[in-house]
């Protein structure tokens, strides 16, 4: 059953990426930052698209592991899911819908509804959370040492934060309108909250995995420590 889920998930996200790249188009006059000539038709600016590409790659990797049975690929797949794919899906999904509920113009202006179909919006901001939870439930995995996992996630998030600020410094445009209404201290606080939220989600994922698969985290961490010594 998990193999069919992996195939369906890979096709699901791959089609979303394909549709977004080829059919979601609008004038840059609507949102000025979309005028910029950036990789992936400008999509490389957005964490949402980083995430959907990672989810697509991850489920493609799952399919490849199911076909080959490679232990090396499986180890890498599990590391990617635990450290980045799972927490990132919830960072993107929860942050998007929380800001959307407060004031959608700060994250996804209403004018985009004409160009960005609702099903694609849910694929990128809702299904990512649903699918990664199903993956956690249907496929067993071991978590890395907590410090290693958190450092990997922090490195990824900081890379994106730096990228977003580079775009602003070069173009004068913020990727997300919410940054325009925040002072520099509030921007720093926003970054810190997102990073802290990421750490919390990593730990939630670790405990959820242990609950689903009836593992004791402390015993598992001791076992990992003994393997390294």
MIBAKE-675182 format. One record per residue (C-alpha): residue in three letters; x, y, z; residue number from 1; chain. Coordinates in pm, 1 decimal. Layout:
! residues N
{atom 'ALA'; {X; Y; Z}; NUM; 'A'}
...
! end
This chain:
! residues 229
{atom 'UNK'; {0.0; 0.0; 0.0}; 1; 'A'}
{atom 'UNK'; {280.5; 239.5; 85.1}; 2; 'A'}
{atom 'UNK'; {435.2; 179.1; -258.8}; 3; 'A'}
{atom 'UNK'; {115.0; 288.7; -433.8}; 4; 'A'}
{atom 'UNK'; {99.2; 591.7; -207.2}; 5; 'A'}
{atom 'UNK'; {455.4; 686.1; -304.7}; 6; 'A'}
{atom 'UNK'; {375.5; 662.6; -677.3}; 7; 'A'}
{atom 'UNK'; {54.8; 863.4; -637.6}; 8; 'A'}
{atom 'UNK'; {228.2; 1128.9; -424.6}; 9; 'A'}
{atom 'UNK'; {514.9; 1167.4; -669.8}; 10; 'A'}
{atom 'UNK'; {277.9; 1209.7; -966.8}; 11; 'A'}
{atom 'UNK'; {55.6; 1441.3; -761.4}; 12; 'A'}
{atom 'UNK'; {332.0; 1687.1; -672.7}; 13; 'A'}
{atom 'UNK'; {510.4; 1651.8; -1006.7}; 14; 'A'}
{atom 'UNK'; {193.0; 1752.2; -1188.5}; 15; 'A'}
{atom 'UNK'; {149.9; 2048.1; -952.2}; 16; 'A'}
{atom 'UNK'; {501.1; 2169.6; -1032.3}; 17; 'A'}
{atom 'UNK'; {445.5; 2115.4; -1405.0}; 18; 'A'}
{atom 'UNK'; {112.0; 2297.9; -1407.3}; 19; 'A'}
{atom 'UNK'; {249.3; 2588.8; -1205.7}; 20; 'A'}
{atom 'UNK'; {550.9; 2628.2; -1433.1}; 21; 'A'}
{atom 'UNK'; {356.8; 2610.2; -1758.3}; 22; 'A'}
{atom 'UNK'; {5.4; 2739.2; -1697.7}; 23; 'A'}
{atom 'UNK'; {12.8; 2986.3; -1407.8}; 24; 'A'}
{atom 'UNK'; {105.7; 3309.7; -1578.4}; 25; 'A'}
{atom 'UNK'; {7.3; 3673.1; -1527.2}; 26; 'A'}
{atom 'UNK'; {134.4; 4020.1; -1595.9}; 27; 'A'}
{atom 'UNK'; {410.2; 4148.3; -1370.7}; 28; 'A'}
{atom 'UNK'; {200.9; 4463.0; -1329.6}; 29; 'A'}
{atom 'UNK'; {-20.9; 4272.3; -1087.6}; 30; 'A'}
{atom 'UNK'; {261.6; 4191.2; -846.2}; 31; 'A'}
{atom 'UNK'; {583.2; 4381.1; -936.4}; 32; 'A'}
{atom 'UNK'; {822.9; 4119.7; -802.5}; 33; 'A'}
{atom 'UNK'; {695.9; 3876.5; -1065.4}; 34; 'A'}
{atom 'UNK'; {858.6; 4095.3; -1329.6}; 35; 'A'}
{atom 'UNK'; {1198.2; 3973.6; -1213.1}; 36; 'A'}
{atom 'UNK'; {1380.7; 3730.2; -1438.0}; 37; 'A'}
{atom 'UNK'; {1447.3; 3458.8; -1180.3}; 38; 'A'}
{atom 'UNK'; {1506.9; 3082.8; -1217.8}; 39; 'A'}
{atom 'UNK'; {1201.8; 2853.6; -1245.8}; 40; 'A'}
{atom 'UNK'; {990.8; 3134.5; -1394.0}; 41; 'A'}
{atom 'UNK'; {1042.3; 3335.4; -1076.9}; 42; 'A'}
{atom 'UNK'; {929.7; 3051.4; -851.8}; 43; 'A'}
{atom 'UNK'; {1274.9; 3017.2; -694.4}; 44; 'A'}
{atom 'UNK'; {1192.5; 3324.3; -482.4}; 45; 'A'}
{atom 'UNK'; {926.2; 3146.7; -279.5}; 46; 'A'}
{atom 'UNK'; {970.3; 2898.8; 6.9}; 47; 'A'}
{atom 'UNK'; {646.8; 2733.2; -105.2}; 48; 'A'}
{atom 'UNK'; {816.1; 2629.8; -428.9}; 49; 'A'}
{atom 'UNK'; {1133.9; 2519.1; -255.8}; 50; 'A'}
{atom 'UNK'; {910.3; 2300.0; -45.8}; 51; 'A'}
{atom 'UNK'; {700.6; 2152.2; -327.7}; 52; 'A'}
{atom 'UNK'; {1019.1; 2069.9; -521.1}; 53; 'A'}
{atom 'UNK'; {1159.1; 1896.4; -211.7}; 54; 'A'}
{atom 'UNK'; {834.9; 1700.6; -162.2}; 55; 'A'}
{atom 'UNK'; {838.4; 1597.7; -529.3}; 56; 'A'}
{atom 'UNK'; {1202.0; 1492.2; -506.7}; 57; 'A'}
{atom 'UNK'; {1137.9; 1309.4; -179.4}; 58; 'A'}
{atom 'UNK'; {846.9; 1102.3; -309.4}; 59; 'A'}
{atom 'UNK'; {1038.3; 1032.6; -629.8}; 60; 'A'}
{atom 'UNK'; {1316.9; 903.0; -407.2}; 61; 'A'}
{atom 'UNK'; {1061.7; 687.4; -223.3}; 62; 'A'}
{atom 'UNK'; {954.5; 531.2; -553.1}; 63; 'A'}
{atom 'UNK'; {1316.6; 466.4; -646.0}; 64; 'A'}
{atom 'UNK'; {1381.1; 304.5; -307.5}; 65; 'A'}
{atom 'UNK'; {1074.2; 83.6; -347.0}; 66; 'A'}
{atom 'UNK'; {1201.2; -31.8; -687.5}; 67; 'A'}
{atom 'UNK'; {1567.6; -84.8; -602.6}; 68; 'A'}
{atom 'UNK'; {1551.5; -172.8; -233.2}; 69; 'A'}
{atom 'UNK'; {1873.4; 22.0; -185.2}; 70; 'A'}
{atom 'UNK'; {1961.0; 63.9; 183.9}; 71; 'A'}
{atom 'UNK'; {2179.2; 365.7; 107.0}; 72; 'A'}
{atom 'UNK'; {1895.8; 543.4; -74.0}; 73; 'A'}
{atom 'UNK'; {1655.2; 451.1; 203.1}; 74; 'A'}
{atom 'UNK'; {1887.5; 599.2; 465.2}; 75; 'A'}
{atom 'UNK'; {1916.8; 923.4; 268.4}; 76; 'A'}
{atom 'UNK'; {1539.0; 929.2; 206.2}; 77; 'A'}
{atom 'UNK'; {1468.1; 893.1; 576.8}; 78; 'A'}
{atom 'UNK'; {1720.7; 1163.2; 667.1}; 79; 'A'}
{atom 'UNK'; {1565.2; 1401.9; 414.0}; 80; 'A'}
{atom 'UNK'; {1214.2; 1337.7; 542.7}; 81; 'A'}
{atom 'UNK'; {1293.2; 1372.8; 912.1}; 82; 'A'}
{atom 'UNK'; {1520.0; 1677.4; 891.1}; 83; 'A'}
{atom 'UNK'; {1364.7; 1885.5; 611.9}; 84; 'A'}
{atom 'UNK'; {1059.5; 1744.3; 428.8}; 85; 'A'}
{atom 'UNK'; {837.8; 1686.9; 734.0}; 86; 'A'}
{atom 'UNK'; {905.0; 2006.8; 933.5}; 87; 'A'}
{atom 'UNK'; {920.9; 2224.6; 619.8}; 88; 'A'}
{atom 'UNK'; {579.9; 2103.9; 501.9}; 89; 'A'}
{atom 'UNK'; {425.0; 2223.1; 827.4}; 90; 'A'}
{atom 'UNK'; {623.7; 2546.8; 840.5}; 91; 'A'}
{atom 'UNK'; {494.9; 2637.5; 494.1}; 92; 'A'}
{atom 'UNK'; {140.6; 2512.9; 549.0}; 93; 'A'}
{atom 'UNK'; {75.0; 2652.6; 896.6}; 94; 'A'}
{atom 'UNK'; {251.4; 2985.4; 835.0}; 95; 'A'}
{atom 'UNK'; {69.6; 3037.6; 504.8}; 96; 'A'}
{atom 'UNK'; {-279.2; 2965.0; 636.7}; 97; 'A'}
{atom 'UNK'; {-222.1; 3156.8; 961.0}; 98; 'A'}
{atom 'UNK'; {-119.6; 3475.5; 775.1}; 99; 'A'}
{atom 'UNK'; {-390.7; 3411.9; 514.6}; 100; 'A'}
{atom 'UNK'; {-652.9; 3404.0; 792.0}; 101; 'A'}
{atom 'UNK'; {-527.1; 3731.2; 941.1}; 102; 'A'}
{atom 'UNK'; {-486.1; 3922.8; 613.4}; 103; 'A'}
{atom 'UNK'; {-448.5; 3729.3; 291.5}; 104; 'A'}
{atom 'UNK'; {-309.1; 4036.2; 111.7}; 105; 'A'}
{atom 'UNK'; {9.8; 3991.7; 316.4}; 106; 'A'}
{atom 'UNK'; {78.1; 3645.1; 177.5}; 107; 'A'}
{atom 'UNK'; {-149.2; 3567.0; -122.3}; 108; 'A'}
{atom 'UNK'; {-328.2; 3872.5; -266.2}; 109; 'A'}
{atom 'UNK'; {-683.8; 3812.3; -383.8}; 110; 'A'}
{atom 'UNK'; {-592.4; 3928.4; -733.7}; 111; 'A'}
{atom 'UNK'; {-399.3; 3601.8; -779.4}; 112; 'A'}
{atom 'UNK'; {-716.4; 3392.5; -754.8}; 113; 'A'}
{atom 'UNK'; {-781.4; 3460.4; -1122.6}; 114; 'A'}
{atom 'UNK'; {-448.9; 3302.1; -1219.5}; 115; 'A'}
{atom 'UNK'; {-374.8; 3052.0; -942.4}; 116; 'A'}
{atom 'UNK'; {-644.3; 2778.6; -915.4}; 117; 'A'}
{atom 'UNK'; {-768.9; 2677.0; -572.0}; 118; 'A'}
{atom 'UNK'; {-670.7; 2312.8; -615.4}; 119; 'A'}
{atom 'UNK'; {-309.3; 2415.4; -680.6}; 120; 'A'}
{atom 'UNK'; {-310.9; 2641.7; -376.7}; 121; 'A'}
{atom 'UNK'; {-422.7; 2347.4; -161.1}; 122; 'A'}
{atom 'UNK'; {-171.5; 2115.9; -325.9}; 123; 'A'}
{atom 'UNK'; {110.2; 2350.6; -224.1}; 124; 'A'}
{atom 'UNK'; {-18.4; 2462.0; 116.0}; 125; 'A'}
{atom 'UNK'; {-247.9; 2186.4; 246.5}; 126; 'A'}
{atom 'UNK'; {-170.5; 1854.6; 79.2}; 127; 'A'}
{atom 'UNK'; {196.3; 1889.8; 167.1}; 128; 'A'}
{atom 'UNK'; {104.3; 1847.5; 534.9}; 129; 'A'}
{atom 'UNK'; {-146.5; 1567.6; 477.8}; 130; 'A'}
{atom 'UNK'; {85.4; 1363.5; 256.8}; 131; 'A'}
{atom 'UNK'; {388.9; 1395.0; 484.9}; 132; 'A'}
{atom 'UNK'; {182.4; 1273.8; 783.2}; 133; 'A'}
{atom 'UNK'; {57.1; 974.7; 582.5}; 134; 'A'}
{atom 'UNK'; {418.2; 899.7; 489.2}; 135; 'A'}
{atom 'UNK'; {514.7; 910.1; 856.3}; 136; 'A'}
{atom 'UNK'; {234.7; 666.5; 942.3}; 137; 'A'}
{atom 'UNK'; {287.6; 419.5; 658.4}; 138; 'A'}
{atom 'UNK'; {668.7; 397.9; 642.6}; 139; 'A'}
{atom 'UNK'; {897.0; 333.5; 937.5}; 140; 'A'}
{atom 'UNK'; {1208.9; 544.1; 982.5}; 141; 'A'}
{atom 'UNK'; {1479.7; 616.4; 1238.3}; 142; 'A'}
{atom 'UNK'; {1549.2; 975.8; 1336.1}; 143; 'A'}
{atom 'UNK'; {1909.1; 1100.4; 1339.7}; 144; 'A'}
{atom 'UNK'; {2067.9; 1246.4; 1649.9}; 145; 'A'}
{atom 'UNK'; {1850.1; 1542.5; 1746.8}; 146; 'A'}
{atom 'UNK'; {2130.4; 1799.5; 1727.6}; 147; 'A'}
{atom 'UNK'; {2221.5; 1677.7; 1376.3}; 148; 'A'}
{atom 'UNK'; {1862.0; 1695.6; 1258.6}; 149; 'A'}
{atom 'UNK'; {1800.4; 2042.2; 1399.2}; 150; 'A'}
{atom 'UNK'; {2127.4; 2178.9; 1260.0}; 151; 'A'}
{atom 'UNK'; {2034.1; 2046.6; 914.5}; 152; 'A'}
{atom 'UNK'; {1691.9; 2209.9; 930.0}; 153; 'A'}
{atom 'UNK'; {1835.3; 2539.5; 1060.2}; 154; 'A'}
{atom 'UNK'; {2096.2; 2545.0; 782.9}; 155; 'A'}
{atom 'UNK'; {1822.2; 2501.9; 524.6}; 156; 'A'}
{atom 'UNK'; {1596.9; 2772.8; 669.7}; 157; 'A'}
{atom 'UNK'; {1883.3; 3018.2; 713.4}; 158; 'A'}
{atom 'UNK'; {1983.6; 2960.0; 351.7}; 159; 'A'}
{atom 'UNK'; {1636.0; 3061.0; 241.2}; 160; 'A'}
{atom 'UNK'; {1631.0; 3366.8; 471.5}; 161; 'A'}
{atom 'UNK'; {1962.4; 3481.5; 324.0}; 162; 'A'}
{atom 'UNK'; {1830.2; 3421.3; -28.9}; 163; 'A'}
{atom 'UNK'; {1517.3; 3625.7; 43.1}; 164; 'A'}
{atom 'UNK'; {1726.2; 3915.1; 174.5}; 165; 'A'}
{atom 'UNK'; {1960.1; 3899.1; -125.5}; 166; 'A'}
{atom 'UNK'; {1657.6; 3935.5; -353.0}; 167; 'A'}
{atom 'UNK'; {1545.2; 4239.7; -155.3}; 168; 'A'}
{atom 'UNK'; {1887.8; 4402.5; -156.4}; 169; 'A'}
{atom 'UNK'; {1927.4; 4352.6; -533.2}; 170; 'A'}
{atom 'UNK'; {1573.7; 4437.2; -645.3}; 171; 'A'}
{atom 'UNK'; {1416.8; 4644.9; -368.4}; 172; 'A'}
{atom 'UNK'; {1123.1; 4403.2; -353.6}; 173; 'A'}
{atom 'UNK'; {1030.9; 4170.3; -68.8}; 174; 'A'}
{atom 'UNK'; {921.8; 3823.4; -176.9}; 175; 'A'}
{atom 'UNK'; {637.2; 3833.4; 75.6}; 176; 'A'}
{atom 'UNK'; {430.8; 4150.9; 127.7}; 177; 'A'}
{atom 'UNK'; {422.7; 4091.6; 504.0}; 178; 'A'}
{atom 'UNK'; {790.2; 4190.4; 524.3}; 179; 'A'}
{atom 'UNK'; {703.8; 4536.0; 391.4}; 180; 'A'}
{atom 'UNK'; {489.0; 4617.8; 695.4}; 181; 'A'}
{atom 'UNK'; {744.1; 4495.7; 952.3}; 182; 'A'}
{atom 'UNK'; {1020.3; 4713.0; 1093.5}; 183; 'A'}
{atom 'UNK'; {1372.8; 4567.7; 1100.1}; 184; 'A'}
{atom 'UNK'; {1342.0; 4455.7; 1467.4}; 185; 'A'}
{atom 'UNK'; {1009.3; 4289.3; 1386.4}; 186; 'A'}
{atom 'UNK'; {1160.4; 4125.6; 1079.8}; 187; 'A'}
{atom 'UNK'; {1435.3; 3978.9; 1298.2}; 188; 'A'}
{atom 'UNK'; {1172.8; 3863.5; 1548.0}; 189; 'A'}
{atom 'UNK'; {975.0; 3707.8; 1262.6}; 190; 'A'}
{atom 'UNK'; {1281.4; 3514.3; 1145.3}; 191; 'A'}
{atom 'UNK'; {1353.7; 3394.8; 1498.9}; 192; 'A'}
{atom 'UNK'; {993.3; 3283.7; 1545.9}; 193; 'A'}
{atom 'UNK'; {1002.6; 3086.0; 1219.8}; 194; 'A'}
{atom 'UNK'; {1331.3; 2920.8; 1318.3}; 195; 'A'}
{atom 'UNK'; {1197.4; 2840.0; 1664.4}; 196; 'A'}
{atom 'UNK'; {879.0; 2707.7; 1507.6}; 197; 'A'}
{atom 'UNK'; {1091.8; 2487.0; 1284.8}; 198; 'A'}
{atom 'UNK'; {1273.7; 2338.6; 1585.2}; 199; 'A'}
{atom 'UNK'; {940.9; 2273.9; 1756.8}; 200; 'A'}
{atom 'UNK'; {803.4; 2098.7; 1448.8}; 201; 'A'}
{atom 'UNK'; {1116.6; 1885.9; 1421.0}; 202; 'A'}
{atom 'UNK'; {1069.7; 1765.8; 1779.5}; 203; 'A'}
{atom 'UNK'; {696.5; 1710.5; 1721.7}; 204; 'A'}
{atom 'UNK'; {782.3; 1496.1; 1419.3}; 205; 'A'}
{atom 'UNK'; {1035.1; 1299.8; 1622.3}; 206; 'A'}
{atom 'UNK'; {783.5; 1226.7; 1897.6}; 207; 'A'}
{atom 'UNK'; {503.8; 1153.9; 1651.2}; 208; 'A'}
{atom 'UNK'; {721.8; 901.1; 1469.6}; 209; 'A'}
{atom 'UNK'; {813.6; 739.7; 1802.0}; 210; 'A'}
{atom 'UNK'; {446.3; 722.4; 1903.0}; 211; 'A'}
{atom 'UNK'; {333.6; 571.4; 1571.7}; 212; 'A'}
{atom 'UNK'; {609.5; 312.3; 1567.3}; 213; 'A'}
{atom 'UNK'; {618.3; 258.8; 1946.9}; 214; 'A'}
{atom 'UNK'; {978.4; 368.4; 1985.0}; 215; 'A'}
{atom 'UNK'; {1143.2; 511.4; 2293.0}; 216; 'A'}
{atom 'UNK'; {1335.9; 824.8; 2190.6}; 217; 'A'}
{atom 'UNK'; {1589.7; 811.5; 2472.6}; 218; 'A'}
{atom 'UNK'; {1668.2; 445.0; 2405.1}; 219; 'A'}
{atom 'UNK'; {1702.0; 512.9; 2033.3}; 220; 'A'}
{atom 'UNK'; {1935.7; 807.2; 2093.8}; 221; 'A'}
{atom 'UNK'; {2150.6; 595.8; 2326.3}; 222; 'A'}
{atom 'UNK'; {2165.5; 328.5; 2056.1}; 223; 'A'}
{atom 'UNK'; {2276.2; 585.7; 1796.4}; 224; 'A'}
{atom 'UNK'; {2540.5; 716.2; 2034.6}; 225; 'A'}
{atom 'UNK'; {2675.7; 363.9; 2095.2}; 226; 'A'}
{atom 'UNK'; {2697.5; 302.9; 1718.8}; 227; 'A'}
{atom 'UNK'; {2910.1; 613.2; 1673.1}; 228; 'A'}
{atom 'UNK'; {3148.5; 528.0; 1958.3}; 229; 'A'}
! end
